[in-house]
Amino acid sequence: MLKQLAEDLKDKQIYDIPKRINDIETYTKERIEYLSSNFGDYSEEYQFYDKSEEFLASLKENKARFVIISIDVVGSTKMSQELSIEKKSKIIQLFSREISQLINSFDGYVLKFLGDGIIAYFPEPNYLGMKDNAINSAHSIKYFIINGLNKIFNNNGLPSINFRIGLDSGEAMILIVGSKESKTHKDLIGKTINLATKIQGLAKPNQILAGETTITNAHYLYRTWFDKIILSEYWNYLKDNELKYQVFASKF
């Protein structure tokens, strides 16, 4: 299925992408080659930069529509117990570096890093396009971790990682958090972010789940990539205060 996905991603029109990835297989091979020769300490490259902060600061309104993507490494507690802090740090460092680069390649922005998790968003102005970008990004991330990042980890004495990905779409409020005496930054809050993280928590290892707003408003091709899942009786998120908010799982 992943090979079929790679074929489906070839030559597809993506909206407003700064760096196109039309072939995730080729991209993965190129990154494997690069990382095989450049697997080291990236601390010397450190320079504070926040593309998300710049983008949010450029918005005139304090509310906008986004697709939120929540990505989490499965079994991080067990990994911390079994690995040295140096090895765990190397995994987090490379994971955050490579996945944030992929998100950027699909015109997304990293909102925050949460230990070994990432919250990112795909903004308007193109409501359909941002959903398609987010879905493409999620599947490219899955392919890249399984076929690229884990190979690099294994070749350098580190274990493979598993992950969960959740997506949801809707409005979010832009606000400033923190204080100027310490640290401030622009953040997003709202039901959409909460739902994206809750949906991600429902996912099985290496699975992509998406809320119904994302799937029903995506282009037809991307809707065919997902099937509705059976929700637990404990899932209490409602649509229009009546029906359960549906969640869909990727077939790939």
C-alpha positions, -999 to 999 in steps of 0.1 A, spaced: 0 0 0 28 24 8 43 19 -27 9 26 -42 7 58 -21 41 68 -34 28 63 -70 -3 83 -62 18 113 -49 37 115 -81 29 145 -104 0 156 -82 -8 193 -80 -1 206 -45 -12 241 -35 14 268 -28 42 245 -18 76 261 -13 94 228 -20 75 202 -40 77 165 -31 61 148 -60 78 115 -53 82 106 -17 102 75 -26 129 96 -43 129 122 -15 133 94 11 163 79 -8 179 112 -10 175 119 27 189 84 36 219 92 15 224 126 31 218 114 66 241 84 62 269 108 56 258 135 81 246 117 111 260 138 139 255 166 164 234 195 150 239 218 180 264 239 161 237 248 136 214 263 163 200 297 155 166 308 168 140 309 141 103 305 142 85 306 108 52 299 125 56 330 147 62 351 116 32 337 99 8 341 128 21 377 134 13 385 98 -24 376 102 -47 406 106 -75 386 124 -71 368 157 -91 338 145 -86 317 113 -93 282 99 -66 256 100 -59 219 96 -41 207 127 -18 177 127 -7 160 159 22 136 157 35 115 186 61 88 190 46 56 205 62 41 236 84 70 245 83 62 282 96 27 276 122 41 252 134 65 280 138 36 304 157 14 279 180 39 262 206 62 275 197 99 275 222 105 247 205 79 224 170 91 233 181 127 226 195 117 192 162 101 182 142 132 193 166 156 176 166 138 142 129 131 144 120 167 150 144 180 124 133 157 96 95 158 103 94 196 106 113 198 73 87 176 57 58 196 71 73 228 57 76 212 23 38 209 22 33 245 32 27 237 68 40 253 100 53 237 132 34 253 161 53 235 189 74 206 198 61 185 228 91 163 238 88 136 212 56 150 197 48 177 172 18 200 167 16 216 133 -9 235 112 -19 241 76 -36 275 71 -60 292 48 -65 309 23 -73 277 3 -97 257 24 -96 226 2 -59 230 -6 -49 231 31 -67 198 38 -51 181 8 -17 194 19 -22 181 54 -33 147 42 -4 145 18 20 156 45 7 130 70 11 101 45 46 113 34 56 115 71 45 79 76 63 67 45 95 86 54 96 73 90 90 37 80 113 36 50 139 62 57 142 75 93 141 40 109 168 28 85 190 56 96 183 49 133 190 11 129 222 18 109 235 39 138 226 15 166 192 31 175 158 14 176 130 19 151 102 42 162 65 39 159 41 68 158 5 80 157 -9 108 136 -42 127 140 -57 155 120 -87 178 124 -99 210 108 -117 241 119 -112 275 136 -86 283 161 -79 315 181 -45 331 178 -32 345 211 0 356 228 12 335 257 39 342 282 55 375 294 81 398 279 102 394 310 107 357 302 94 344 269 64 351 247 51 335 216 20 332 195 -1 301 200 -33 285 188 -61 274 210 -96 259 203 -116 228 199 -98 219 166 -64 215 183 -80 196 212 -97 172 188 -66 166 167 -47 155 197 -76 133 209 -79 117 175 -42 111 174 -46 93 208 -71 69 192 -47 58 165 -29 25 165 9 24 161 18 38 126 -18 48 118 -32 80 105 -66 91 117 -86 122 106 -117 140 118 -148 141 95 -144 179 88 -110 172 72 -122 142 52 -156 155 40 -140 187 28 -110 172 11 -108 165 -27 -124 132 -38 -91 114 -43 -81 120 -7 -115 110 6 -110 76 -10 -79 70 11 -99 68 43 -126 46 59 -148 54 88 -138 37 121 -161 23 148 -159 46 178 -159 36 214 -189 44 236 -166 67 255 -159 89 226 -181 119 236 -173 145 209 -205 155 192 -213 172 159 -242 198 161 -247 186 197 -264 154 185 -244 130 165 -209 117 173 -181 134 155 -168 107 131 -132 97 127 -116 81 96 -86 59 93 -62 59 64 -61 27 43 -24 31 37 
